[in-house]
Amino acid sequence: MYLTLLEGFAGQTLGKRSLGIRVIRTDSKRLFYDDAAVRNFGKVFLLPIDLLIGLKLKDERFKRYFDKFSGTAVIDSHP
């Protein structure tokens, strides 16, 4: 719930903020709580499967499957 609430509100958890990264939608719209919930479901409950499917899809940006499914990406927030 922590991940979904903070990412849905500000696009960052405290850990992401300290690393200088944030979650955005790939269509440039505002990130909503349901987008954050979908991407974090894979992280919390199905991480090994999520990573394996993501590796099999061979995305050059190394996006996890649930990031692709929810239309989100993790980017560097430093200019």
C-alpha positions as a Python dict, from the first residue, in 0.01 Angstrom:
ca = {
    (1, 'M'): (0, 0, 0),
    (2, 'Y'): (293, 232, 79),
    (3, 'L'): (432, 197, -274),
    (4, 'T'): (97, 262, -440),
    (5, 'L'): (7, 561, -225),
    (6, 'L'): (337, 746, -264),
    (7, 'E'): (386, 665, -632),
    (8, 'G'): (24, 755, -710),
    (9, 'F'): (57, 1085, -522),
    (10, 'A'): (403, 1206, -624),
    (11, 'G'): (551, 943, -858),
    (12, 'Q'): (818, 862, -600),
    (13, 'T'): (863, 663, -285),
    (14, 'L'): (1121, 780, -32),
    (15, 'G'): (1375, 537, -178),
    (16, 'K'): (1315, 658, -533),
    (17, 'R'): (1347, 1018, -416),
    (18, 'S'): (1683, 946, -251),
    (19, 'L'): (1807, 777, -572),
    (20, 'G'): (1676, 1058, -792),
    (21, 'I'): (1430, 846, -994),
    (22, 'R'): (1054, 865, -1044),
    (23, 'V'): (768, 676, -1207),
    (24, 'I'): (586, 834, -1500),
    (25, 'R'): (324, 723, -1750),
    (26, 'T'): (460, 658, -2098),
    (27, 'D'): (177, 857, -2259),
    (28, 'S'): (276, 1174, -2064),
    (29, 'K'): (-49, 1184, -1866),
    (30, 'R'): (-61, 1214, -1488),
    (31, 'L'): (23, 896, -1295),
    (32, 'F'): (-287, 779, -1105),
    (33, 'Y'): (-322, 545, -811),
    (34, 'D'): (-457, 264, -1028),
    (35, 'D'): (-148, 281, -1254),
    (36, 'A'): (76, 263, -948),
    (37, 'A'): (-131, -27, -807),
    (38, 'V'): (-94, -233, -1125),
    (39, 'R'): (283, -184, -1150),
    (40, 'N'): (336, -256, -781),
    (41, 'F'): (120, -570, -782),
    (42, 'G'): (385, -735, -996),
    (43, 'K'): (663, -608, -775),
    (44, 'V'): (509, -721, -448),
    (45, 'F'): (352, -1053, -542),
    (46, 'L'): (511, -1175, -866),
    (47, 'L'): (858, -1019, -887),
    (48, 'P'): (1051, -1326, -1014),
    (49, 'I'): (788, -1394, -1281),
    (50, 'D'): (767, -1024, -1365),
    (51, 'L'): (1144, -1002, -1415),
    (52, 'L'): (1164, -1322, -1621),
    (53, 'I'): (886, -1213, -1856),
    (54, 'G'): (1048, -871, -1886),
    (55, 'L'): (1381, -1031, -1979),
    (56, 'K'): (1216, -1259, -2235),
    (57, 'L'): (1053, -960, -2406),
    (58, 'K'): (1402, -805, -2452),
    (59, 'D'): (1311, -441, -2407),
    (60, 'E'): (1612, -214, -2458),
    (61, 'R'): (1500, -1, -2161),
    (62, 'F'): (1482, -306, -1927),
    (63, 'K'): (1121, -240, -1829),
    (64, 'R'): (946, -493, -1609),
    (65, 'Y'): (638, -663, -1756),
    (66, 'F'): (398, -489, -1517),
    (67, 'D'): (549, -152, -1614),
    (68, 'K'): (466, -233, -1976),
    (69, 'F'): (121, -358, -1878),
    (70, 'S'): (42, -43, -1676),
    (71, 'G'): (201, 196, -1927),
    (72, 'T'): (458, 330, -1682),
    (73, 'A'): (835, 373, -1677),
    (74, 'V'): (1100, 464, -1421),
    (75, 'I'): (1313, 763, -1524),
    (76, 'D'): (1595, 973, -1384),
    (77, 'S'): (1442, 1282, -1223),
    (78, 'H'): (1764, 1485, -1222),
    (79, 'P'): (1791, 1729, -1516),
}
